[in-house]
Amino acid sequence: DEAMLKAWRHGLMVSDTGTLYDDGTLCAAVQMAFQGNVARVQIRWSNKAPQPIDSLRVVIAPVPFLQTQDSGVPPSLPPLGAHPQSVALKVLDYFTDPPRLQVTYTSQGRASSAETKLPLSVCKFLTPVQCTKEQYFSVWGKIQGAPNEASQVLSSTRPGAPPPLEGLVTGVHFSVLPGIDPNPNNVCGACRMNIGLGDVFGVIRVEAAPGGGSWKVTVKASHPSVTATALRVLAEGI
């Protein structure tokens, strides 16, 4: 269902390995690697049923900000068989919405179809950087106002212990910079990105509310796509 697709997709937004799709018959496990402006995505399509899968079709919707080389998938998978799909993606421009992925197939005479998105975001192409307090606040002071600066109060509605702040920050590929914030309960970080369109720098600050359960997240970046994407990924993960 859509909730599971969203949960799997978000898990891969903050990790480079995991499940993208699983309906009990067809499963897609993903491994990703990133360097510069290139992403290499390996999708292992597995038939979990004792019957063959036929008419298999996987389509990555074309988008203007990506150049894609796709090995494709075979039209059928044998019972309990699997096939790797290799996808190389070159980022040509900044983006905020990942490309859609559509899958259709038949099994035991029944047609199935689903749509999700590739777990890509500009945050995947960020490099965490270490910097001094002076360098951090230099970037912080230079970037003022929307859309390059954004703040949001995020609250956790999930049962159990709240996620560690350091994990939230590193999940969107910012570094963790101890000693930047005078409050030891807060976390600051920094990042850099270059996809061939010039350097982009960003800083983040996560302030924990007294008593826990909510956080004020402020992101500042020299390109607004980094700001918007980091906040969205963080909001979906809490």
C-alpha positions as CSV (number, residue, x, y, z in Angstrom):
1,D,0.0,0.0,0.0
2,E,1.0,3.6,-0.3
3,A,2.1,3.9,3.3
4,M,4.5,1.0,3.0
5,L,5.9,2.4,-0.3
6,K,6.5,5.7,1.4
7,A,8.1,4.1,4.4
8,W,10.5,2.0,2.2
9,R,11.3,5.0,0.0
10,H,12.1,7.2,3.0
11,G,14.3,4.5,4.5
12,L,16.4,4.6,1.3
13,M,16.5,8.4,1.4
14,V,18.6,8.2,4.6
15,S,20.4,4.9,3.7
16,D,22.0,3.5,0.6
17,T,20.6,-0.1,1.0
18,G,17.1,-1.4,1.6
19,T,13.8,-2.4,0.2
20,L,12.0,-0.2,-2.3
21,Y,9.1,-2.5,-3.2
22,D,7.6,-5.8,-1.9
23,D,4.1,-7.0,-2.6
24,G,4.6,-10.6,-1.5
25,T,5.3,-11.8,-5.1
26,L,7.7,-9.3,-6.5
27,C,10.4,-7.6,-4.4
28,A,12.9,-4.9,-5.2
29,A,16.1,-4.5,-3.1
30,V,18.3,-1.5,-3.7
31,Q,21.9,-0.7,-3.3
32,M,23.2,2.8,-4.2
33,A,26.6,4.6,-4.5
34,F,27.2,8.3,-5.2
35,Q,30.2,10.2,-6.4
36,G,30.2,13.7,-7.6
37,N,27.1,14.1,-9.8
38,V,26.7,10.4,-10.6
39,A,24.5,7.9,-8.9
40,R,24.8,4.1,-9.5
41,V,21.7,2.2,-8.5
42,Q,21.4,-1.5,-8.4
43,I,17.9,-2.9,-8.1
44,R,17.6,-6.6,-7.5
45,W,14.1,-7.8,-8.7
46,S,13.2,-11.1,-7.0
47,N,10.3,-13.4,-7.7
48,K,9.2,-14.7,-4.3
49,A,6.5,-17.0,-5.7
50,P,6.8,-20.7,-6.9
51,Q,5.2,-19.6,-10.2
52,P,6.9,-17.5,-13.0
53,I,6.4,-13.8,-13.4
54,D,5.7,-12.7,-16.9
55,S,5.2,-9.4,-18.8
56,L,7.6,-7.7,-16.4
57,R,8.1,-4.1,-17.2
58,V,9.9,-1.4,-15.1
59,V,9.9,2.1,-16.4
60,I,11.8,5.1,-14.9
61,A,10.0,8.2,-16.1
62,P,12.4,10.6,-17.9
63,V,13.1,13.9,-16.2
64,P,15.1,16.9,-17.6
65,F,17.5,17.0,-14.6
66,L,18.8,13.4,-15.0
67,Q,20.7,11.5,-17.7
68,T,19.9,7.9,-17.3
69,Q,21.5,4.6,-18.5
70,D,19.3,1.7,-17.6
71,S,20.2,-2.0,-18.2
72,G,16.5,-2.9,-18.0
73,V,14.8,-6.1,-16.8
74,P,13.9,-9.3,-18.6
75,P,10.2,-9.8,-19.5
76,S,10.0,-12.8,-17.1
77,L,11.4,-14.1,-13.9
78,P,11.5,-17.8,-13.1
79,P,10.0,-19.2,-9.9
80,L,12.1,-17.9,-7.0
81,G,14.4,-16.3,-9.5
82,A,16.0,-12.8,-9.5
83,H,17.6,-10.3,-11.9
84,P,19.7,-7.2,-11.2
85,Q,18.8,-4.0,-12.9
86,S,21.7,-1.5,-13.1
87,V,20.9,2.2,-13.4
88,A,23.5,5.0,-13.8
89,L,22.2,8.5,-13.3
90,K,24.0,11.7,-14.0
91,V,22.6,14.8,-12.4
92,L,22.3,17.7,-14.8
93,D,20.5,20.2,-12.6
94,Y,19.2,20.7,-9.0
95,F,15.9,19.1,-8.2
96,T,13.4,18.6,-5.4
97,D,11.2,15.7,-6.7
98,P,12.7,12.3,-7.6
99,P,11.7,10.5,-10.8
100,R,8.8,8.1,-10.8
101,L,9.2,4.4,-11.2
102,Q,6.4,2.2,-12.6
103,V,6.3,-1.6,-12.5
104,T,3.8,-3.9,-14.1
105,Y,3.8,-7.7,-14.4
106,T,1.5,-10.8,-14.4
107,S,1.6,-13.8,-12.1
108,Q,-0.7,-16.7,-12.2
109,G,-2.8,-14.9,-14.9
110,R,-3.3,-11.8,-12.7
111,A,-2.0,-8.4,-13.7
112,S,-0.3,-6.2,-11.1
113,S,1.0,-2.7,-11.3
114,A,2.4,-0.1,-8.9
115,E,4.1,3.2,-8.9
116,T,6.7,4.6,-6.6
117,K,9.7,6.9,-6.9
118,L,13.4,6.3,-7.1
119,P,14.9,7.1,-3.7
120,L,17.0,10.0,-5.0
121,S,17.4,13.5,-3.6
122,V,19.9,16.3,-3.8
123,C,20.9,15.4,-0.3
124,K,22.4,12.1,-1.6
125,F,25.0,14.2,-3.5
126,L,26.0,16.2,-0.5
127,T,29.4,15.7,1.2
128,P,29.6,16.2,4.9
129,V,32.3,18.7,5.8
130,Q,34.2,19.6,9.0
131,C,34.6,23.3,9.7
132,T,35.5,25.7,12.5
133,K,33.0,27.7,14.5
134,E,34.0,30.8,12.5
135,Q,33.5,29.1,9.2
136,Y,30.1,27.7,10.3
137,F,28.8,31.1,11.4
138,S,30.2,32.8,8.3
139,V,27.9,30.6,6.1
140,W,25.1,31.0,8.7
141,G,25.3,34.8,8.6
142,K,25.6,35.1,4.8
143,I,22.4,33.1,4.1
144,Q,19.3,35.0,5.2
145,G,15.7,34.5,4.3
146,A,13.6,32.2,2.1
147,P,14.0,30.2,0.0
148,N,17.6,29.5,1.0
149,E,16.8,29.6,4.7
150,A,14.0,27.7,6.2
151,S,12.9,26.5,9.7
152,Q,10.3,24.0,10.9
153,V,9.3,22.6,14.2
154,L,9.1,18.8,13.8
155,S,7.3,16.6,16.3
156,S,7.5,12.8,16.6
157,T,4.3,10.8,16.6
158,R,6.0,7.5,16.6
159,P,6.0,5.2,19.6
160,G,9.3,4.5,21.5
161,A,12.3,6.6,22.0
162,P,12.9,9.6,19.7
163,P,15.6,9.3,17.0
164,P,19.0,10.6,18.0
165,L,19.6,14.1,16.6
166,E,23.0,13.1,15.3
167,G,21.4,10.4,13.2
168,L,18.9,12.8,11.7
169,V,21.7,15.2,10.7
170,T,24.0,12.5,9.2
171,G,21.0,10.9,7.4
172,V,20.7,14.0,5.1
173,H,24.5,14.0,4.6
174,F,25.4,16.9,6.8
175,S,28.3,16.5,9.2
176,V,28.0,16.6,13.0
177,L,30.0,19.5,14.4
178,P,30.5,19.2,18.2
179,G,31.1,22.4,20.1
180,I,29.5,24.8,17.6
181,D,26.3,25.3,19.6
182,P,26.7,26.5,23.2
183,N,23.7,24.2,24.1
184,P,25.1,20.6,24.2
185,N,21.5,19.3,23.5
186,N,21.5,20.9,20.1
187,V,23.3,19.6,17.0
188,C,24.9,21.6,14.2
189,G,26.3,20.3,10.9
190,A,27.6,21.4,7.5
191,C,27.8,20.2,3.9
192,R,29.1,20.9,0.5
193,M,27.9,19.9,-3.0
194,N,29.2,20.3,-6.5
195,I,27.3,18.6,-9.3
196,G,29.2,20.6,-12.0
197,L,27.2,23.9,-11.5
198,G,29.5,25.4,-8.8
199,D,29.9,24.9,-5.1
200,V,26.9,24.8,-2.8
201,F,27.4,25.1,0.9
202,G,24.9,24.4,3.6
203,V,24.6,24.5,7.4
204,I,22.0,22.9,9.7
205,R,21.0,23.4,13.3
206,V,18.6,21.1,15.2
207,E,17.4,22.4,18.6
208,A,15.8,20.0,21.0
209,A,12.7,21.2,22.9
210,P,12.8,20.9,26.6
211,G,11.2,17.6,27.6
212,G,11.8,16.1,24.2
213,G,9.4,15.1,21.5
214,S,9.9,18.0,19.1
215,W,12.8,19.8,17.4
216,K,13.3,23.1,15.6
217,V,15.3,22.4,12.5
218,T,16.9,25.3,10.6
219,V,18.6,24.7,7.3
220,K,20.5,27.3,5.3
221,A,22.1,26.5,1.9
222,S,23.3,28.5,-1.0
223,H,20.8,26.7,-3.3
224,P,17.2,26.4,-2.2
225,S,16.8,22.8,-3.4
226,V,19.1,21.7,-0.6
227,T,17.2,23.6,2.0
228,A,13.8,22.3,0.9
229,T,14.9,18.7,0.4
230,A,16.7,18.4,3.7
231,L,13.7,19.7,5.6
232,R,11.3,17.4,3.8
233,V,13.5,14.3,4.3
234,L,13.9,15.1,8.0
235,A,10.1,15.7,8.4
236,E,9.3,12.4,6.8
237,G,11.7,10.6,9.1
238,I,10.5,11.8,12.5
